[in-house]
Amino acid sequence: MSFTRRFSASAAAFGLAVTVLSGSNALAQRDPPAPPAVQAEFRTFIAEFRTALRANDPSAVASLTRMPIYYDDAHRDRAYFESRIYRQMFTQRNRSCLQTARPVYDKPPGSDGYYVLTCGDMLFSFTKKADGFRFEGTHPND
């Protein structure tokens, strides 16, 4: 067996070991799930949000959105959201995707927590404040 083959086999074995160890370490560092009451509140909210999307109702979606919404480098009001932002954010593809996208919860220190739903290269963010959950906006999926 030549040196390059032995080296390649050793490098492959090392790479596999690093991958396995990294994967188990990543699993150990998972964020804790949302408390049961927060999960229940979000399930109720997202059901209503999805119903509004199925109906393709910009006004109903706006009522579930934190206003003013930051969009295109400015804070926008409800009228702007309904007339312009809704059509751009909630295309048929995104509305369909959001019906089945799996919510992921995160709660950084000092926050009330939030959920994210991923559709292609877009993250849809939902935050919890004193008035409950609201759609907060979108972010690129890096």
C-alpha positions, 0 to 999 in steps of 0.5 A: 500500500502506498504512502498516499493511500495510507495517508488518505485512509487515515485522513478519512478515518480522522474526518469521520471521527471528528464528524461523529464527535461533533454531531454528538456534541451538537446534540448535547447543546440543543436549546431547551424547549419552550415551557408548556404554557408558551407552547400552548399559546404559540399553537393557538396563535400560529393556528390563527395566523395560518388560517389568515394565510389560507384565506389570503387575508392581508388585514387578518395577517396585519392584526397578528403582526407587531406594528410598526413593522421594520421593512426595507430600512424603515418602520412601516404602518399597517396600511403599508403592510396591507398594500405592499409588504403582504404581497411581497412577503407572503407569496403563494409559495411562502403561504403554502410553506408556512402551513407546514413549517416546523416552529423552532423556539429560542429564548436568549437571556433577557428576552421573552422568547421567539419562534422561527419558521423557515421557508426556503431562504427566509426565516419568519420570526414570531416574538412574544411580548406582554400582548402575546405572540405576533409576527415580527418580520422576516430575515435571510436564512444564512 
